[in-house]
């Protein structure tokens, strides 16, 4: 029987402790500034946002997730977010 060695759990980075704020958290903050509000939260990463004149938007990212430029463009198109808001 082979013995397997697993890395120590303490050596793994815990994102919620080491990253104070990332693009995802900043994006939610920008949406809240332009009039979106959190309608409800499901789990830790899914937020349903609402704003008058728009369909509800499901924001499904953890606060420490990095959001790429293509996804930011998609979010902007669906929510009315502009570069000036960022």
N, CA, C and O atoms as a Maestro MAE file, in Angstrom:
{
 s_m_m2io_version
 :::
 2.0.0
}

f_m_ct {
 s_m_title
 :::
 protein
 m_atom[344] {
  # First column is atom index #
  i_m_mmod_type
  r_m_x_coord
  r_m_y_coord
  r_m_z_coord
  i_m_residue_number
  s_m_chain_name
  s_m_pdb_residue_name
  s_m_pdb_atom_name
  i_m_atomic_number
  :::
  1 25 0.837 -1.169 0.000 1 A "UNK " " N  " 7
  2 3 0.000 0.000 0.000 1 A "UNK " " CA " 6
  3 2 0.889 1.243 0.000 1 A "UNK " " C  " 6
  4 15 1.785 1.376 0.834 1 A "UNK " " O  " 8
  5 25 0.635 2.143 -0.936 2 A "UNK " " N  " 7
  6 3 1.428 3.365 -1.059 2 A "UNK " " CA " 6
  7 2 0.934 4.407 -0.068 2 A "UNK " " C  " 6
  8 15 -0.261 4.504 0.211 2 A "UNK " " O  " 8
  9 25 1.849 5.165 0.445 3 A "UNK " " N  " 7
  10 3 1.513 6.240 1.368 3 A "UNK " " CA " 6
  11 2 1.460 7.538 0.573 3 A "UNK " " C  " 6
  12 15 2.399 7.892 -0.140 3 A "UNK " " O  " 8
  13 25 0.355 8.229 0.711 4 A "UNK " " N  " 7
  14 3 0.229 9.506 0.016 4 A "UNK " " CA " 6
  15 2 0.375 10.638 1.021 4 A "UNK " " C  " 6
  16 15 -0.166 10.590 2.126 4 A "UNK " " O  " 8
  17 25 1.107 11.639 0.615 5 A "UNK " " N  " 7
  18 3 1.281 12.806 1.462 5 A "UNK " " CA " 6
  19 2 0.438 13.944 0.910 5 A "UNK " " C  " 6
  20 15 0.544 14.296 -0.265 5 A "UNK " " O  " 8
  21 25 -0.375 14.499 1.742 6 A "UNK " " N  " 7
  22 3 -1.212 15.626 1.347 6 A "UNK " " CA " 6
  23 2 -0.604 16.922 1.880 6 A "UNK " " C  " 6
  24 15 -0.021 16.928 2.963 6 A "UNK " " O  " 8
  25 25 -0.731 17.997 1.147 7 A "UNK " " N  " 7
  26 3 -0.202 19.268 1.649 7 A "UNK " " CA " 6
  27 2 -0.949 19.702 2.907 7 A "UNK " " C  " 6
  28 15 -2.118 19.368 3.104 7 A "UNK " " O  " 8
  29 25 -0.263 20.434 3.730 8 A "UNK " " N  " 7
  30 3 -0.890 20.920 4.951 8 A "UNK " " CA " 6
  31 2 -1.942 21.950 4.605 8 A "UNK " " C  " 6
  32 15 -1.712 22.809 3.753 8 A "UNK " " O  " 8
  33 25 -3.082 21.878 5.245 9 A "UNK " " N  " 7
  34 3 -4.171 22.796 4.964 9 A "UNK " " CA " 6
  35 2 -3.812 24.240 5.282 9 A "UNK " " C  " 6
  36 15 -4.345 25.161 4.663 9 A "UNK " " O  " 8
  37 25 -2.924 24.445 6.230 10 A "UNK " " N  " 7
  38 3 -2.569 25.812 6.601 10 A "UNK " " CA " 6
  39 2 -1.761 26.507 5.509 10 A "UNK " " C  " 6
  40 15 -1.613 27.729 5.535 10 A "UNK " " O  " 8
  41 25 -1.233 25.735 4.542 11 A "UNK " " N  " 7
  42 3 -0.445 26.359 3.481 11 A "UNK " " CA " 6
  43 2 -1.312 26.924 2.364 11 A "UNK " " C  " 6
  44 15 -0.812 27.663 1.517 11 A "UNK " " O  " 8
  45 25 -2.601 26.593 2.344 12 A "UNK " " N  " 7
  46 3 -3.483 27.112 1.309 12 A "UNK " " CA " 6
  47 2 -3.917 28.533 1.652 12 A "UNK " " C  " 6
  48 15 -4.151 28.857 2.816 12 A "UNK " " O  " 8
  49 25 -4.020 29.372 0.631 13 A "UNK " " N  " 7
  50 3 -4.456 30.749 0.830 13 A "UNK " " CA " 6
  51 2 -5.963 30.756 1.042 13 A "UNK " " C  " 6
  52 15 -6.698 30.109 0.296 13 A "UNK " " O  " 8
  53 25 -6.415 31.463 2.025 14 A "UNK " " N  " 7
  54 3 -7.838 31.602 2.275 14 A "UNK " " CA " 6
  55 2 -8.261 32.941 1.673 14 A "UNK " " C  " 6
  56 15 -7.967 33.991 2.244 14 A "UNK " " O  " 8
  57 25 -8.946 32.920 0.530 15 A "UNK " " N  " 7
  58 3 -9.231 34.159 -0.190 15 A "UNK " " CA " 6
  59 2 -9.971 35.209 0.613 15 A "UNK " " C  " 6
  60 15 -9.680 36.399 0.488 15 A "UNK " " O  " 8
  61 25 -10.924 34.795 1.436 16 A "UNK " " N  " 7
  62 3 -11.708 35.778 2.167 16 A "UNK " " CA " 6
  63 2 -10.902 36.484 3.235 16 A "UNK " " C  " 6
  64 15 -11.308 37.548 3.704 16 A "UNK " " O  " 8
  65 25 -9.761 35.920 3.636 17 A "UNK " " N  " 7
  66 3 -8.958 36.563 4.656 17 A "UNK " " CA " 6
  67 2 -7.839 37.414 4.056 17 A "UNK " " C  " 6
  68 15 -7.500 38.465 4.601 17 A "UNK " " O  " 8
  69 25 -7.267 36.967 2.941 18 A "UNK " " N  " 7
  70 3 -6.092 37.648 2.420 18 A "UNK " " CA " 6
  71 2 -6.417 38.704 1.373 18 A "UNK " " C  " 6
  72 15 -5.580 39.567 1.109 18 A "UNK " " O  " 8
  73 25 -7.579 38.669 0.778 19 A "UNK " " N  " 7
  74 3 -7.954 39.652 -0.230 19 A "UNK " " CA " 6
  75 2 -9.046 40.533 0.350 19 A "UNK " " C  " 6
  76 15 -10.150 40.066 0.630 19 A "UNK " " O  " 8
  77 25 -8.738 41.781 0.525 20 A "UNK " " N  " 7
  78 3 -9.699 42.680 1.154 20 A "UNK " " CA " 6
  79 2 -10.860 42.985 0.217 20 A "UNK " " C  " 6
  80 15 -12.019 42.922 0.628 20 A "UNK " " O  " 8
  81 25 -10.564 43.313 -1.034 21 A "UNK " " N  " 7
  82 3 -11.603 43.690 -1.972 21 A "UNK " " CA " 6
  83 2 -11.093 43.442 -3.369 21 A "UNK " " C  " 6
  84 15 -9.931 43.724 -3.662 21 A "UNK " " O  " 8
  85 25 -11.934 42.920 -4.236 22 A "UNK " " N  " 7
  86 3 -11.506 42.626 -5.591 22 A "UNK " " CA " 6
  87 2 -12.491 43.205 -6.578 22 A "UNK " " C  " 6
  88 15 -13.398 43.944 -6.194 22 A "UNK " " O  " 8
  89 25 -12.328 42.883 -7.823 23 A "UNK " " N  " 7
  90 3 -13.196 43.424 -8.853 23 A "UNK " " CA " 6
  91 2 -14.662 43.072 -8.612 23 A "UNK " " C  " 6
  92 15 -15.540 43.893 -8.881 23 A "UNK " " O  " 8
  93 25 -14.939 41.889 -8.119 24 A "UNK " " N  " 7
  94 3 -16.326 41.492 -7.904 24 A "UNK " " CA " 6
  95 2 -16.984 42.350 -6.831 24 A "UNK " " C  " 6
  96 15 -18.096 42.843 -7.021 24 A "UNK " " O  " 8
  97 25 -16.317 42.523 -5.733 25 A "UNK " " N  " 7
  98 3 -16.877 43.344 -4.652 25 A "UNK " " CA " 6
  99 2 -17.016 44.788 -5.103 25 A "UNK " " C  " 6
  100 15 -17.984 45.460 -4.746 25 A "UNK " " O  " 8
  101 25 -16.054 45.274 -5.886 26 A "UNK " " N  " 7
  102 3 -16.119 46.639 -6.390 26 A "UNK " " CA " 6
  103 2 -17.279 46.796 -7.375 26 A "UNK " " C  " 6
  104 15 -17.951 47.827 -7.395 26 A "UNK " " O  " 8
  105 25 -17.507 45.770 -8.185 27 A "UNK " " N  " 7
  106 3 -18.596 45.826 -9.162 27 A "UNK " " CA " 6
  107 2 -19.947 45.922 -8.471 27 A "UNK " " C  " 6
  108 15 -20.798 46.708 -8.888 27 A "UNK " " O  " 8
  109 25 -20.156 45.140 -7.429 28 A "UNK " " N  " 7
  110 3 -21.411 45.221 -6.672 28 A "UNK " " CA " 6
  111 2 -21.545 46.602 -6.050 28 A "UNK " " C  " 6
  112 15 -22.631 47.181 -6.052 28 A "UNK " " O  " 8
  113 25 -20.466 47.126 -5.524 29 A "UNK " " N  " 7
  114 3 -20.498 48.460 -4.943 29 A "UNK " " CA " 6
  115 2 -20.884 49.522 -5.957 29 A "UNK " " C  " 6
  116 15 -21.645 50.438 -5.645 29 A "UNK " " O  " 8
  117 25 -20.356 49.402 -7.176 30 A "UNK " " N  " 7
  118 3 -20.697 50.353 -8.241 30 A "UNK " " CA " 6
  119 2 -22.166 50.232 -8.624 30 A "UNK " " C  " 6
  120 15 -22.833 51.240 -8.861 30 A "UNK " " O  " 8
  121 25 -22.672 49.004 -8.686 31 A "UNK " " N  " 7
  122 3 -24.088 48.815 -9.017 31 A "UNK " " CA " 6
  123 2 -24.982 49.413 -7.945 31 A "UNK " " C  " 6
  124 15 -26.019 50.000 -8.255 31 A "UNK " " O  " 8
  125 25 -24.592 49.270 -6.694 32 A "UNK " " N  " 7
  126 3 -25.384 49.840 -5.606 32 A "UNK " " CA " 6
  127 2 -25.377 51.369 -5.673 32 A "UNK " " C  " 6
  128 15 -26.375 52.009 -5.345 32 A "UNK " " O  " 8
  129 25 -24.250 51.954 -6.099 33 A "UNK " " N  " 7
  130 3 -24.157 53.408 -6.203 33 A "UNK " " CA " 6
  131 2 -25.063 53.982 -7.285 33 A "UNK " " C  " 6
  132 15 -25.543 55.109 -7.154 33 A "UNK " " O  " 8
  133 25 -25.307 53.215 -8.364 34 A "UNK " " N  " 7
  134 3 -26.120 53.753 -9.457 34 A "UNK " " CA " 6
  135 2 -27.601 53.403 -9.311 34 A "UNK " " C  " 6
  136 15 -28.379 53.609 -10.242 34 A "UNK " " O  " 8
  137 25 -27.991 52.880 -8.158 35 A "UNK " " N  " 7
  138 3 -29.413 52.695 -7.891 35 A "UNK " " CA " 6
  139 2 -29.889 51.258 -7.775 35 A "UNK " " C  " 6
  140 15 -31.067 51.036 -7.495 35 A "UNK " " O  " 8
  141 25 -29.035 50.285 -7.976 36 A "UNK " " N  " 7
  142 3 -29.426 48.889 -7.782 36 A "UNK " " CA " 6
  143 2 -29.484 48.619 -6.290 36 A "UNK " " C  " 6
  144 15 -28.763 49.250 -5.517 36 A "UNK " " O  " 8
  145 25 -30.325 47.697 -5.882 37 A "UNK " " N  " 7
  146 3 -30.347 47.279 -4.479 37 A "UNK " " CA " 6
  147 2 -30.488 45.769 -4.420 37 A "UNK " " C  " 6
  148 15 -31.008 45.138 -5.340 37 A "UNK " " O  " 8
  149 25 -30.017 45.205 -3.325 38 A "UNK " " N  " 7
  150 3 -30.071 43.754 -3.152 38 A "UNK " " CA " 6
  151 2 -31.488 43.370 -2.772 38 A "UNK " " C  " 6
  152 15 -31.997 43.772 -1.726 38 A "UNK " " O  " 8
  153 25 -32.117 42.588 -3.635 39 A "UNK " " N  " 7
  154 3 -33.475 42.110 -3.383 39 A "UNK " " CA " 6
  155 2 -33.434 40.917 -2.437 39 A "UNK " " C  " 6
  156 15 -34.221 40.826 -1.494 39 A "UNK " " O  " 8
  157 25 -32.501 40.001 -2.705 40 A "UNK " " N  " 7
  158 3 -32.292 38.858 -1.811 40 A "UNK " " CA " 6
  159 2 -30.936 38.241 -2.104 40 A "UNK " " C  " 6
  160 15 -30.354 38.456 -3.167 40 A "UNK " " O  " 8
  161 25 -30.442 37.467 -1.139 41 A "UNK " " N  " 7
  162 3 -29.184 36.744 -1.290 41 A "UNK " " CA " 6
  163 2 -29.438 35.269 -1.085 41 A "UNK " " C  " 6
  164 15 -30.182 34.872 -0.188 41 A "UNK " " O  " 8
  165 25 -28.819 34.462 -1.920 42 A "UNK " " N  " 7
  166 3 -28.931 33.010 -1.792 42 A "UNK " " CA " 6
  167 2 -27.524 32.446 -1.680 42 A "UNK " " C  " 6
  168 15 -26.715 32.599 -2.595 42 A "UNK " " O  " 8
  169 25 -27.233 31.802 -0.571 43 A "UNK " " N  " 7
  170 3 -25.876 31.311 -0.376 43 A "UNK " " CA " 6
  171 2 -24.947 32.490 -0.141 43 A "UNK " " C  " 6
  172 15 -25.376 33.550 0.316 43 A "UNK " " O  " 8
  173 25 -23.696 32.301 -0.451 44 A "UNK " " N  " 7
  174 3 -22.741 33.384 -0.256 44 A "UNK " " CA " 6
  175 2 -22.420 34.151 -1.510 44 A "UNK " " C  " 6
  176 15 -21.903 35.266 -1.441 44 A "UNK " " O  " 8
  177 25 -22.718 33.570 -2.669 45 A "UNK " " N  " 7
  178 3 -22.260 34.204 -3.893 45 A "UNK " " CA " 6
  179 2 -23.367 34.716 -4.797 45 A "UNK " " C  " 6
  180 15 -23.077 35.481 -5.717 45 A "UNK " " O  " 8
  181 25 -24.605 34.340 -4.587 46 A "UNK " " N  " 7
  182 3 -25.683 34.754 -5.478 46 A "UNK " " CA " 6
  183 2 -26.487 35.891 -4.846 46 A "UNK " " C  " 6
  184 15 -27.075 35.744 -3.775 46 A "UNK " " O  " 8
  185 25 -26.491 37.020 -5.539 47 A "UNK " " N  " 7
  186 3 -27.276 38.167 -5.097 47 A "UNK " " CA " 6
  187 2 -28.246 38.505 -6.218 47 A "UNK " " C  " 6
  188 15 -27.838 38.615 -7.374 47 A "UNK " " O  " 8
  189 25 -29.508 38.668 -5.900 48 A "UNK " " N  " 7
  190 3 -30.494 39.118 -6.873 48 A "UNK " " CA " 6
  191 2 -30.651 40.615 -6.647 48 A "UNK " " C  " 6
  192 15 -31.062 41.057 -5.574 48 A "UNK " " O  " 8
  193 25 -30.315 41.390 -7.681 49 A "UNK " " N  " 7
  194 3 -30.373 42.841 -7.599 49 A "UNK " " CA " 6
  195 2 -31.584 43.346 -8.368 49 A "UNK " " C  " 6
  196 15 -31.991 42.746 -9.363 49 A "UNK " " O  " 8
  197 25 -32.158 44.451 -7.905 50 A "UNK " " N  " 7
  198 3 -33.306 45.022 -8.598 50 A "UNK " " CA " 6
  199 2 -33.117 46.523 -8.730 50 A "UNK " " C  " 6
  200 15 -32.482 47.179 -7.905 50 A "UNK " " O  " 8
  201 25 -33.711 47.045 -9.830 51 A "UNK " " N  " 7
  202 3 -33.699 48.479 -10.078 51 A "UNK " " CA " 6
  203 2 -34.893 48.808 -10.958 51 A "UNK " " C  " 6
  204 15 -35.214 48.063 -11.884 51 A "UNK " " O  " 8
  205 25 -35.535 49.899 -10.676 52 A "UNK " " N  " 7
  206 3 -36.703 50.287 -11.454 52 A "UNK " " CA " 6
  207 2 -36.306 50.522 -12.915 52 A "UNK " " C  " 6
  208 15 -35.328 51.212 -13.202 52 A "UNK " " O  " 8
  209 25 -37.081 49.935 -13.830 53 A "UNK " " N  " 7
  210 3 -36.814 50.090 -15.253 53 A "UNK " " CA " 6
  211 2 -35.946 48.997 -15.842 53 A "UNK " " C  " 6
  212 15 -35.731 48.965 -17.054 53 A "UNK " " O  " 8
  213 25 -35.443 48.103 -15.006 54 A "UNK " " N  " 7
  214 3 -34.585 47.001 -15.453 54 A "UNK " " CA " 6
  215 2 -35.155 45.687 -14.952 54 A "UNK " " C  " 6
  216 15 -35.878 45.653 -13.956 54 A "UNK " " O  " 8
  217 25 -34.827 44.604 -15.644 55 A "UNK " " N  " 7
  218 3 -35.136 43.275 -15.128 55 A "UNK " " CA " 6
  219 2 -34.208 42.980 -13.957 55 A "UNK " " C  " 6
  220 15 -33.116 43.540 -13.865 55 A "UNK " " O  " 8
  221 25 -34.650 42.094 -13.061 56 A "UNK " " N  " 7
  222 3 -33.776 41.678 -11.960 56 A "UNK " " CA " 6
  223 2 -32.500 41.080 -12.538 56 A "UNK " " C  " 6
  224 15 -32.522 40.429 -13.582 56 A "UNK " " O  " 8
  225 25 -31.389 41.311 -11.844 57 A "UNK " " N  " 7
  226 3 -30.095 40.801 -12.299 57 A "UNK " " CA " 6
  227 2 -29.515 39.909 -11.211 57 A "UNK " " C  " 6
  228 15 -29.433 40.312 -10.051 57 A "UNK " " O  " 8
  229 25 -29.110 38.695 -11.586 58 A "UNK " " N  " 7
  230 3 -28.491 37.767 -10.642 58 A "UNK " " CA " 6
  231 2 -26.983 37.931 -10.749 58 A "UNK " " C  " 6
  232 15 -26.389 37.629 -11.784 58 A "UNK " " O  " 8
  233 25 -26.373 38.407 -9.679 59 A "UNK " " N  " 7
  234 3 -24.932 38.586 -9.613 59 A "UNK " " CA " 6
  235 2 -24.375 37.379 -8.877 59 A "UNK " " C  " 6
  236 15 -24.570 37.249 -7.668 59 A "UNK " " O  " 8
  237 25 -23.686 36.494 -9.589 60 A "UNK " " N  " 7
  238 3 -23.292 35.207 -9.028 60 A "UNK " " CA " 6
  239 2 -21.781 35.069 -8.913 60 A "UNK " " C  " 6
  240 15 -21.191 34.183 -9.531 60 A "UNK " " O  " 8
  241 25 -21.152 35.934 -8.130 61 A "UNK " " N  " 7
  242 3 -19.710 35.866 -7.913 61 A "UNK " " CA " 6
  243 2 -19.427 36.041 -6.431 61 A "UNK " " C  " 6
  244 15 -20.132 36.777 -5.740 61 A "UNK " " O  " 8
  245 25 -18.386 35.360 -5.941 62 A "UNK " " N  " 7
  246 3 -17.920 35.600 -4.582 62 A "UNK " " CA " 6
  247 2 -17.222 36.949 -4.556 62 A "UNK " " C  " 6
  248 15 -16.759 37.419 -5.595 62 A "UNK " " O  " 8
  249 25 -17.136 37.574 -3.406 63 A "UNK " " N  " 7
  250 3 -16.505 38.885 -3.296 63 A "UNK " " CA " 6
  251 2 -15.044 38.873 -3.715 63 A "UNK " " C  " 6
  252 15 -14.531 39.897 -4.166 63 A "UNK " " O  " 8
  253 25 -14.363 37.748 -3.580 64 A "UNK " " N  " 7
  254 3 -12.939 37.696 -3.903 64 A "UNK " " CA " 6
  255 2 -12.670 37.191 -5.315 64 A "UNK " " C  " 6
  256 15 -11.508 37.002 -5.672 64 A "UNK " " O  " 8
  257 25 -13.696 36.965 -6.132 65 A "UNK " " N  " 7
  258 3 -13.511 36.518 -7.516 65 A "UNK " " CA " 6
  259 2 -13.063 37.670 -8.405 65 A "UNK " " C  " 6
  260 15 -13.511 38.806 -8.250 65 A "UNK " " O  " 8
  261 25 -12.175 37.358 -9.332 66 A "UNK " " N  " 7
  262 3 -11.769 38.317 -10.349 66 A "UNK " " CA " 6
  263 2 -12.751 38.190 -11.501 66 A "UNK " " C  " 6
  264 15 -13.090 37.080 -11.914 66 A "UNK " " O  " 8
  265 25 -13.202 39.306 -12.013 67 A "UNK " " N  " 7
  266 3 -14.110 39.296 -13.152 67 A "UNK " " CA " 6
  267 2 -13.356 39.819 -14.358 67 A "UNK " " C  " 6
  268 15 -12.748 40.888 -14.303 67 A "UNK " " O  " 8
  269 25 -13.394 39.060 -15.458 68 A "UNK " " N  " 7
  270 3 -12.694 39.444 -16.676 68 A "UNK " " CA " 6
  271 2 -13.412 40.558 -17.424 68 A "UNK " " C  " 6
  272 15 -14.548 40.912 -17.109 68 A "UNK " " O  " 8
  273 25 -12.724 41.100 -18.419 69 A "UNK " " N  " 7
  274 3 -13.272 42.236 -19.154 69 A "UNK " " CA " 6
  275 2 -14.524 41.869 -19.950 69 A "UNK " " C  " 6
  276 15 -15.438 42.685 -20.067 69 A "UNK " " O  " 8
  277 25 -14.579 40.660 -20.496 70 A "UNK " " N  " 7
  278 3 -15.772 40.253 -21.248 70 A "UNK " " CA " 6
  279 2 -16.987 40.144 -20.333 70 A "UNK " " C  " 6
  280 15 -18.088 40.547 -20.709 70 A "UNK " " O  " 8
  281 25 -16.792 39.608 -19.149 71 A "UNK " " N  " 7
  282 3 -17.913 39.479 -18.214 71 A "UNK " " CA " 6
  283 2 -18.338 40.848 -17.701 71 A "UNK " " C  " 6
  284 15 -19.530 41.088 -17.510 71 A "UNK " " O  " 8
  285 25 -17.385 41.753 -17.474 72 A "UNK " " N  " 7
  286 3 -17.736 43.108 -17.055 72 A "UNK " " CA " 6
  287 2 -18.551 43.815 -18.131 72 A "UNK " " C  " 6
  288 15 -19.471 44.571 -17.819 72 A "UNK " " O  " 8
  289 25 -18.214 43.573 -19.400 73 A "UNK " " N  " 7
  290 3 -18.973 44.153 -20.499 73 A "UNK " " CA " 6
  291 2 -20.393 43.617 -20.513 73 A "UNK " " C  " 6
  292 15 -21.341 44.373 -20.725 73 A "UNK " " O  " 8
  293 25 -20.546 42.324 -20.289 74 A "UNK " " N  " 7
  294 3 -21.874 41.703 -20.253 74 A "UNK " " CA " 6
  295 2 -22.704 42.270 -19.092 74 A "UNK " " C  " 6
  296 15 -23.887 42.569 -19.254 74 A "UNK " " O  " 8
  297 25 -22.075 42.412 -17.929 75 A "UNK " " N  " 7
  298 3 -22.771 42.977 -16.767 75 A "UNK " " CA " 6
  299 2 -23.206 44.408 -17.070 75 A "UNK " " C  " 6
  300 15 -24.326 44.801 -16.743 75 A "UNK " " O  " 8
  301 25 -22.324 45.187 -17.695 76 A "UNK " " N  " 7
  302 3 -22.630 46.581 -18.008 76 A "UNK " " CA " 6
  303 2 -23.815 46.690 -18.960 76 A "UNK " " C  " 6
  304 15 -24.669 47.558 -18.778 76 A "UNK " " O  " 8
  305 25 -23.883 45.834 -19.963 77 A "UNK " " N  " 7
  306 3 -24.980 45.878 -20.916 77 A "UNK " " CA " 6
  307 2 -26.315 45.568 -20.249 77 A "UNK " " C  " 6
  308 15 -27.334 46.162 -20.600 77 A "UNK " " O  " 8
  309 25 -26.318 44.658 -19.304 78 A "UNK " " N  " 7
  310 3 -27.571 44.233 -18.673 78 A "UNK " " CA " 6
  311 2 -28.004 45.153 -17.542 78 A "UNK " " C  " 6
  312 15 -29.177 45.155 -17.169 78 A "UNK " " O  " 8
  313 25 -27.076 45.940 -16.985 79 A "UNK " " N  " 7
  314 3 -27.399 46.734 -15.804 79 A "UNK " " CA " 6
  315 2 -27.329 48.235 -16.017 79 A "UNK " " C  " 6
  316 15 -27.737 48.997 -15.141 79 A "UNK " " O  " 8
  317 25 -26.819 48.680 -17.168 80 A "UNK " " N  " 7
  318 3 -26.690 50.107 -17.401 80 A "UNK " " CA " 6
  319 2 -25.443 50.712 -16.790 80 A "UNK " " C  " 6
  320 15 -25.333 51.936 -16.713 80 A "UNK " " O  " 8
  321 25 -24.511 49.898 -16.357 81 A "UNK " " N  " 7
  322 3 -23.257 50.369 -15.757 81 A "UNK " " CA " 6
  323 2 -22.361 50.944 -16.854 81 A "UNK " " C  " 6
  324 15 -22.239 50.349 -17.925 81 A "UNK " " O  " 8
  325 25 -21.739 52.083 -16.603 82 A "UNK " " N  " 7
  326 3 -20.826 52.686 -17.574 82 A "UNK " " CA " 6
  327 2 -19.420 52.753 -16.985 82 A "UNK " " C  " 6
  328 15 -19.212 52.521 -15.794 82 A "UNK " " O  " 8
  329 25 -18.478 53.070 -17.839 83 A "UNK " " N  " 7
  330 3 -17.086 53.189 -17.389 83 A "UNK " " CA " 6
  331 2 -16.968 54.311 -16.364 83 A "UNK " " C  " 6
  332 15 -16.181 54.207 -15.423 83 A "UNK " " O  " 8
  333 25 -17.721 55.356 -16.530 84 A "UNK " " N  " 7
  334 3 -17.682 56.476 -15.579 84 A "UNK " " CA " 6
  335 2 -18.134 56.051 -14.190 84 A "UNK " " C  " 6
  336 15 -17.690 56.620 -13.192 84 A "UNK " " O  " 8
  337 25 -19.025 55.043 -14.114 85 A "UNK " " N  " 7
  338 3 -19.495 54.561 -12.812 85 A "UNK " " CA " 6
  339 2 -18.423 53.775 -12.067 85 A "UNK " " C  " 6
  340 15 -18.445 53.696 -10.839 85 A "UNK " " O  " 8
  341 25 -17.495 53.198 -12.805 86 A "UNK " " N  " 7
  342 3 -16.435 52.408 -12.183 86 A "UNK " " CA " 6
  343 2 -15.409 53.340 -11.601 86 A "UNK " " C  " 6
  344 15 -14.420 52.887 -11.024 86 A "UNK " " O  " 8
  :::
 }
 m_bond[343] {
  # First column is bond index #
  i_m_from
  i_m_to
  i_m_order
  :::
  1 1 2 1
  2 2 3 1
  3 3 4 2
  4 3 5 1
  5 5 6 1
  6 6 7 1
  7 7 8 2
  8 7 9 1
  9 9 10 1
  10 10 11 1
  11 11 12 2
  12 11 13 1
  13 13 14 1
  14 14 15 1
  15 15 16 2
  16 15 17 1
  17 17 18 1
  18 18 19 1
  19 19 20 2
  20 19 21 1
  21 21 22 1
  22 22 23 1
  23 23 24 2
  24 23 25 1
  25 25 26 1
  26 26 27 1
  27 27 28 2
  28 27 29 1
  29 29 30 1
  30 30 31 1
  31 31 32 2
  32 31 33 1
  33 33 34 1
  34 34 35 1
  35 35 36 2
  36 35 37 1
  37 37 38 1
  38 38 39 1
  39 39 40 2
  40 39 41 1
  41 41 42 1
  42 42 43 1
  43 43 44 2
  44 43 45 1
  45 45 46 1
  46 46 47 1
  47 47 48 2
  48 47 49 1
  49 49 50 1
  50 50 51 1
  51 51 52 2
  52 51 53 1
  53 53 54 1
  54 54 55 1
  55 55 56 2
  56 55 57 1
  57 57 58 1
  58 58 59 1
  59 59 60 2
  60 59 61 1
  61 61 62 1
  62 62 63 1
  63 63 64 2
  64 63 65 1
  65 65 66 1
  66 66 67 1
  67 67 68 2
  68 67 69 1
  69 69 70 1
  70 70 71 1
  71 71 72 2
  72 71 73 1
  73 73 74 1
  74 74 75 1
  75 75 76 2
  76 75 77 1
  77 77 78 1
  78 78 79 1
  79 79 80 2
  80 79 81 1
  81 81 82 1
  82 82 83 1
  83 83 84 2
  84 83 85 1
  85 85 86 1
  86 86 87 1
  87 87 88 2
  88 87 89 1
  89 89 90 1
  90 90 91 1
  91 91 92 2
  92 91 93 1
  93 93 94 1
  94 94 95 1
  95 95 96 2
  96 95 97 1
  97 97 98 1
  98 98 99 1
  99 99 100 2
  100 99 101 1
  101 101 102 1
  102 102 103 1
  103 103 104 2
  104 103 105 1
  105 105 106 1
  106 106 107 1
  107 107 108 2
  108 107 109 1
  109 109 110 1
  110 110 111 1
  111 111 112 2
  112 111 113 1
  113 113 114 1
  114 114 115 1
  115 115 116 2
  116 115 117 1
  117 117 118 1
  118 118 119 1
  119 119 120 2
  120 119 121 1
  121 121 122 1
  122 122 123 1
  123 123 124 2
  124 123 125 1
  125 125 126 1
  126 126 127 1
  127 127 128 2
  128 127 129 1
  129 129 130 1
  130 130 131 1
  131 131 132 2
  132 131 133 1
  133 133 134 1
  134 134 135 1
  135 135 136 2
  136 135 137 1
  137 137 138 1
  138 138 139 1
  139 139 140 2
  140 139 141 1
  141 141 142 1
  142 142 143 1
  143 143 144 2
  144 143 145 1
  145 145 146 1
  146 146 147 1
  147 147 148 2
  148 147 149 1
  149 149 150 1
  150 150 151 1
  151 151 152 2
  152 151 153 1
  153 153 154 1
  154 154 155 1
  155 155 156 2
  156 155 157 1
  157 157 158 1
  158 158 159 1
  159 159 160 2
  160 159 161 1
  161 161 162 1
  162 162 163 1
  163 163 164 2
  164 163 165 1
  165 165 166 1
  166 166 167 1
  167 167 168 2
  168 167 169 1
  169 169 170 1
  170 170 171 1
  171 171 172 2
  172 171 173 1
  173 173 174 1
  174 174 175 1
  175 175 176 2
  176 175 177 1
  177 177 178 1
  178 178 179 1
  179 179 180 2
  180 179 181 1
  181 181 182 1
  182 182 183 1
  183 183 184 2
  184 183 185 1
  185 185 186 1
  186 186 187 1
  187 187 188 2
  188 187 189 1
  189 189 190 1
  190 190 191 1
  191 191 192 2
  192 191 193 1
  193 193 194 1
  194 194 195 1
  195 195 196 2
  196 195 197 1
  197 197 198 1
  198 198 199 1
  199 199 200 2
  200 199 201 1
  201 201 202 1
  202 202 203 1
  203 203 204 2
  204 203 205 1
  205 205 206 1
  206 206 207 1
  207 207 208 2
  208 207 209 1
  209 209 210 1
  210 210 211 1
  211 211 212 2
  212 211 213 1
  213 213 214 1
  214 214 215 1
  215 215 216 2
  216 215 217 1
  217 217 218 1
  218 218 219 1
  219 219 220 2
  220 219 221 1
  221 221 222 1
  222 222 223 1
  223 223 224 2
  224 223 225 1
  225 225 226 1
  226 226 227 1
  227 227 228 2
  228 227 229 1
  229 229 230 1
  230 230 231 1
  231 231 232 2
  232 231 233 1
  233 233 234 1
  234 234 235 1
  235 235 236 2
  236 235 237 1
  237 237 238 1
  238 238 239 1
  239 239 240 2
  240 239 241 1
  241 241 242 1
  242 242 243 1
  243 243 244 2
  244 243 245 1
  245 245 246 1
  246 246 247 1
  247 247 248 2
  248 247 249 1
  249 249 250 1
  250 250 251 1
  251 251 252 2
  252 251 253 1
  253 253 254 1
  254 254 255 1
  255 255 256 2
  256 255 257 1
  257 257 258 1
  258 258 259 1
  259 259 260 2
  260 259 261 1
  261 261 262 1
  262 262 263 1
  263 263 264 2
  264 263 265 1
  265 265 266 1
  266 266 267 1
  267 267 268 2
  268 267 269 1
  269 269 270 1
  270 270 271 1
  271 271 272 2
  272 271 273 1
  273 273 274 1
  274 274 275 1
  275 275 276 2
  276 275 277 1
  277 277 278 1
  278 278 279 1
  279 279 280 2
  280 279 281 1
  281 281 282 1
  282 282 283 1
  283 283 284 2
  284 283 285 1
  285 285 286 1
  286 286 287 1
  287 287 288 2
  288 287 289 1
  289 289 290 1
  290 290 291 1
  291 291 292 2
  292 291 293 1
  293 293 294 1
  294 294 295 1
  295 295 296 2
  296 295 297 1
  297 297 298 1
  298 298 299 1
  299 299 300 2
  300 299 301 1
  301 301 302 1
  302 302 303 1
  303 303 304 2
  304 303 305 1
  305 305 306 1
  306 306 307 1
  307 307 308 2
  308 307 309 1
  309 309 310 1
  310 310 311 1
  311 311 312 2
  312 311 313 1
  313 313 314 1
  314 314 315 1
  315 315 316 2
  316 315 317 1
  317 317 318 1
  318 318 319 1
  319 319 320 2
  320 319 321 1
  321 321 322 1
  322 322 323 1
  323 323 324 2
  324 323 325 1
  325 325 326 1
  326 326 327 1
  327 327 328 2
  328 327 329 1
  329 329 330 1
  330 330 331 1
  331 331 332 2
  332 331 333 1
  333 333 334 1
  334 334 335 1
  335 335 336 2
  336 335 337 1
  337 337 338 1
  338 338 339 1
  339 339 340 2
  340 339 341 1
  341 341 342 1
  342 342 343 1
  343 343 344 2
  :::
 }
}
